[in-house]
Amino acid sequence: MPIRAVWFDVGEALIDETREYGTWADWLGVPRHTFSAMFGAVIARGGDYREVFQHFRPGFDLGKERQARFDAGIGEYLNGHDLYPDVRPCLQALTDAGYFVGVAGNQTARVGRFLDELNLPCDVLATSEEWGVQKPDVAFFDKLAAVSGHSRDEIAYVGDRLDNDIAPAAEAGLFTVWLRRGPWGYILQPGDPAPTAVHLPDGVPSLTVGSLAQLVAELTGNRGAP
Ligand SMILES: [Mg+2]
Protein backbone atom coordinates (compact mmCIF):
# COMPACT_ATOMS: atom_id res chain seq x y z
CA MET A 1 0.00 0.00 0.00
CA PRO A 2 1.30 3.50 -0.69
CA ILE A 3 1.95 5.78 2.24
CA ARG A 4 -0.94 8.19 2.77
CA ALA A 5 -0.26 9.53 6.26
CA VAL A 6 3.02 10.81 7.68
CA TRP A 7 3.34 11.37 11.42
CA PHE A 8 6.27 13.19 12.99
CA ASP A 9 7.99 12.94 16.33
CA VAL A 10 8.77 16.35 17.88
CA GLY A 11 12.19 16.45 19.62
CA GLU A 12 15.01 16.43 17.06
CA ALA A 13 12.59 15.52 14.28
CA LEU A 14 10.97 18.97 14.15
CA ILE A 15 12.54 20.81 17.06
CA ASP A 16 16.26 21.44 17.48
CA GLU A 17 16.63 20.97 21.25
CA THR A 18 19.99 22.77 21.49
CA ARG A 19 18.60 25.89 23.16
CA GLU A 20 16.41 24.00 25.63
CA TYR A 21 19.22 21.70 26.84
CA GLY A 22 21.54 24.69 26.99
CA THR A 23 19.02 26.30 29.34
CA TRP A 24 19.06 23.17 31.50
CA ALA A 25 22.86 23.27 31.66
CA ASP A 26 22.65 26.90 32.79
CA TRP A 27 19.99 25.97 35.36
CA LEU A 28 22.32 23.32 36.77
CA GLY A 29 25.28 25.71 36.68
CA VAL A 30 27.23 23.34 34.43
CA PRO A 31 29.11 24.48 31.29
CA ARG A 32 26.97 23.70 28.23
CA HIS A 33 29.78 21.77 26.55
CA THR A 34 30.16 19.55 29.63
CA PHE A 35 26.41 18.95 29.84
CA SER A 36 26.29 17.95 26.14
CA ALA A 37 29.26 15.61 26.52
CA MET A 38 27.59 13.86 29.46
CA PHE A 39 24.35 13.67 27.46
CA GLY A 40 26.17 11.85 24.68
CA ALA A 41 27.93 9.53 27.13
CA VAL A 42 24.62 8.52 28.73
CA ILE A 43 23.05 7.80 25.34
CA ALA A 44 26.09 5.85 24.16
CA ARG A 45 25.85 3.66 27.25
CA GLY A 46 22.20 2.95 26.48
CA GLY A 47 20.97 5.05 29.41
CA ASP A 48 17.94 7.28 29.77
CA TYR A 49 18.78 10.91 29.02
CA ARG A 50 17.22 11.91 32.35
CA GLU A 51 20.22 10.26 34.04
CA VAL A 52 22.28 13.21 32.78
CA PHE A 53 20.71 15.45 35.42
CA GLN A 54 21.51 12.92 38.14
CA HIS A 55 25.21 12.99 37.27
CA PHE A 56 25.37 16.69 37.99
CA ARG A 57 22.84 16.82 40.81
CA PRO A 58 21.99 13.49 42.49
CA GLY A 59 18.33 13.27 43.42
CA PHE A 60 17.33 15.76 40.71
CA ASP A 61 13.55 15.70 40.24
CA LEU A 62 12.77 16.76 36.67
CA GLY A 63 9.09 17.51 37.38
CA LYS A 64 9.90 19.70 40.37
CA GLU A 65 12.71 21.51 38.58
CA ARG A 66 10.47 22.16 35.56
CA GLN A 67 8.04 23.84 37.93
CA ALA A 68 10.89 25.77 39.62
CA ARG A 69 12.03 27.09 36.25
CA PHE A 70 8.46 28.07 35.44
CA ASP A 71 8.12 29.84 38.81
CA ALA A 72 11.36 31.72 38.09
CA GLY A 73 9.93 32.91 34.77
CA ILE A 74 12.24 30.80 32.61
CA GLY A 75 9.98 27.82 31.94
CA GLU A 76 10.35 25.60 28.92
CA TYR A 77 9.09 27.21 25.71
CA LEU A 78 9.32 26.83 21.95
CA ASN A 79 9.04 29.16 19.05
CA GLY A 80 9.83 29.20 15.33
CA HIS A 81 13.56 29.74 16.01
CA ASP A 82 13.72 26.21 17.46
CA LEU A 83 12.35 24.55 14.32
CA TYR A 84 14.80 22.84 12.02
CA PRO A 85 14.72 24.87 8.79
CA ASP A 86 13.51 21.93 6.67
CA VAL A 87 10.34 21.36 8.75
CA ARG A 88 7.87 23.86 7.38
CA PRO A 89 8.80 23.24 3.72
CA CYS A 90 8.52 19.46 4.30
CA LEU A 91 5.10 19.57 5.99
CA GLN A 92 3.84 21.97 3.33
CA ALA A 93 5.14 19.81 0.48
CA LEU A 94 3.53 16.68 1.93
CA THR A 95 0.24 18.50 2.53
CA ASP A 96 0.32 19.85 -1.03
CA ALA A 97 1.00 16.33 -2.33
CA GLY A 98 -2.17 15.10 -0.59
CA TYR A 99 -0.66 13.34 2.42
CA PHE A 100 -2.31 13.41 5.82
CA VAL A 101 0.25 15.05 8.11
CA GLY A 102 0.32 14.50 11.88
CA VAL A 103 2.62 15.56 14.71
CA ALA A 104 2.75 13.46 17.89
CA GLY A 105 5.55 13.11 20.41
CA ASN A 106 6.33 12.64 24.09
CA GLN A 107 5.56 16.14 25.24
CA THR A 108 3.65 17.91 27.97
CA ALA A 109 0.32 19.53 27.10
CA ARG A 110 1.99 22.88 27.86
CA VAL A 111 4.61 22.29 25.16
CA GLY A 112 1.72 21.21 22.93
CA ARG A 113 0.33 24.74 23.18
CA PHE A 114 3.67 26.20 22.03
CA LEU A 115 3.67 23.71 19.16
CA ASP A 116 0.16 24.88 18.20
CA GLU A 117 1.47 28.44 17.98
CA LEU A 118 4.06 27.42 15.39
CA ASN A 119 1.13 27.19 12.94
CA LEU A 120 2.62 24.18 11.21
CA PRO A 121 0.83 22.91 8.11
CA CYS A 122 -0.53 19.68 9.62
CA ASP A 123 -3.86 17.92 10.11
CA VAL A 124 -3.39 16.80 13.72
CA LEU A 125 -1.04 17.86 16.50
CA ALA A 126 -1.08 15.84 19.73
CA THR A 127 1.08 15.17 22.77
CA SER A 128 1.59 12.09 24.92
CA GLU A 129 0.17 13.95 27.92
CA GLU A 130 -3.08 14.65 26.04
CA TRP A 131 -3.30 11.04 24.86
CA GLY A 132 -2.36 9.60 28.26
CA VAL A 133 0.15 7.22 26.71
CA GLN A 134 3.79 7.69 25.79
CA LYS A 135 6.51 6.18 23.67
CA PRO A 136 7.99 3.61 23.63
CA ASP A 137 4.64 2.04 24.60
CA VAL A 138 3.24 0.48 21.43
CA ALA A 139 -0.17 1.77 22.61
CA PHE A 140 1.05 5.26 21.63
CA PHE A 141 1.26 4.08 18.00
CA ASP A 142 -2.08 2.26 18.26
CA LYS A 143 -3.60 5.57 19.34
CA LEU A 144 -1.89 7.37 16.48
CA ALA A 145 -3.26 4.87 13.96
CA ALA A 146 -6.78 5.25 15.41
CA VAL A 147 -6.62 9.06 15.22
CA SER A 148 -5.19 8.92 11.71
CA GLY A 149 -7.88 6.57 10.43
CA HIS A 150 -5.55 5.00 7.87
CA SER A 151 -4.56 1.38 7.69
CA ARG A 152 -1.20 0.77 9.33
CA ASP A 153 0.69 0.04 6.15
CA GLU A 154 -0.38 3.46 4.88
CA ILE A 155 1.12 5.27 7.88
CA ALA A 156 4.74 6.39 8.21
CA TYR A 157 6.23 7.51 11.54
CA VAL A 158 9.28 9.77 11.38
CA GLY A 159 11.56 9.89 14.42
CA ASP A 160 15.16 10.29 15.51
CA ARG A 161 15.32 7.50 18.12
CA LEU A 162 15.68 3.81 17.31
CA ASP A 163 14.53 2.80 20.80
CA ASN A 164 11.62 5.20 21.36
CA ASP A 165 10.37 5.79 17.81
CA ILE A 166 11.49 3.28 15.23
CA ALA A 167 11.36 -0.04 17.13
CA PRO A 168 7.89 0.45 18.69
CA ALA A 169 6.42 2.02 15.52
CA ALA A 170 7.65 -0.99 13.54
CA GLU A 171 6.19 -3.30 16.16
CA ALA A 172 2.85 -1.53 15.70
CA GLY A 173 3.06 -2.31 11.97
CA LEU A 174 3.81 1.21 10.75
CA PHE A 175 6.27 2.18 8.03
CA THR A 176 9.21 3.74 9.84
CA VAL A 177 11.45 6.61 8.83
CA TRP A 178 14.60 7.03 10.90
CA LEU A 179 15.73 10.64 10.73
CA ARG A 180 19.39 10.70 11.61
CA ARG A 181 19.93 13.95 13.44
CA GLY A 182 20.27 15.04 17.03
CA PRO A 183 22.28 13.09 19.63
CA TRP A 184 20.36 9.81 19.26
CA GLY A 185 20.41 9.94 15.46
CA TYR A 186 24.18 10.26 15.37
CA ILE A 187 25.26 8.13 18.31
CA LEU A 188 23.16 4.98 18.04
CA GLN A 189 23.58 2.48 15.21
CA PRO A 190 21.37 -0.51 14.40
CA GLY A 191 23.11 -3.62 15.63
CA ASP A 192 25.15 -1.81 18.27
CA PRO A 193 26.33 -4.19 21.01
CA ALA A 194 24.42 -4.25 24.27
CA PRO A 195 23.55 -2.19 26.26
CA THR A 196 22.64 0.17 23.42
CA ALA A 197 21.29 -2.61 21.19
CA VAL A 198 17.84 -1.89 19.82
CA HIS A 199 15.83 -4.77 18.47
CA LEU A 200 14.11 -3.91 15.21
CA PRO A 201 11.51 -6.36 13.91
CA ASP A 202 12.58 -8.13 10.72
CA GLY A 203 10.90 -7.46 7.43
CA VAL A 204 9.17 -4.21 8.34
CA PRO A 205 9.47 -1.64 5.58
CA SER A 206 11.55 1.34 6.57
CA LEU A 207 13.55 4.24 5.34
CA THR A 208 16.55 6.12 6.75
CA VAL A 209 17.03 9.78 5.88
CA GLY A 210 19.40 12.55 6.90
CA SER A 211 16.95 15.41 6.48
CA LEU A 212 13.27 16.13 5.91
CA ALA A 213 14.11 17.44 2.44
CA GLN A 214 15.33 13.92 1.66
CA LEU A 215 12.10 12.48 3.06
CA VAL A 216 10.02 14.66 0.74
CA ALA A 217 12.12 13.54 -2.23
CA GLU A 218 11.70 9.88 -1.25
CA LEU A 219 7.95 10.12 -0.74
CA THR A 220 6.94 12.40 -3.57
CA GLY A 221 9.65 11.33 -6.01
CA ASN A 222 10.80 7.73 -5.75
CA ARG A 223 7.75 6.30 -4.02
CA GLY A 224 5.18 8.30 -5.96
CA ALA A 225 2.43 10.58 -4.71
CA PRO A 226 -0.71 8.94 -3.28
MG1 LIG B 1 12.69 12.75 19.13
Boltz pocket constraint, residues with backbone or C-beta under 6 A from the ligand:
constraints:
  - pocket:
      binder: B
      contacts: [[A, 9], [A, 10], [A, 11], [A, 12], [A, 13], [A, 159], [A, 160], [A, 161]]
      max_distance: 6.0
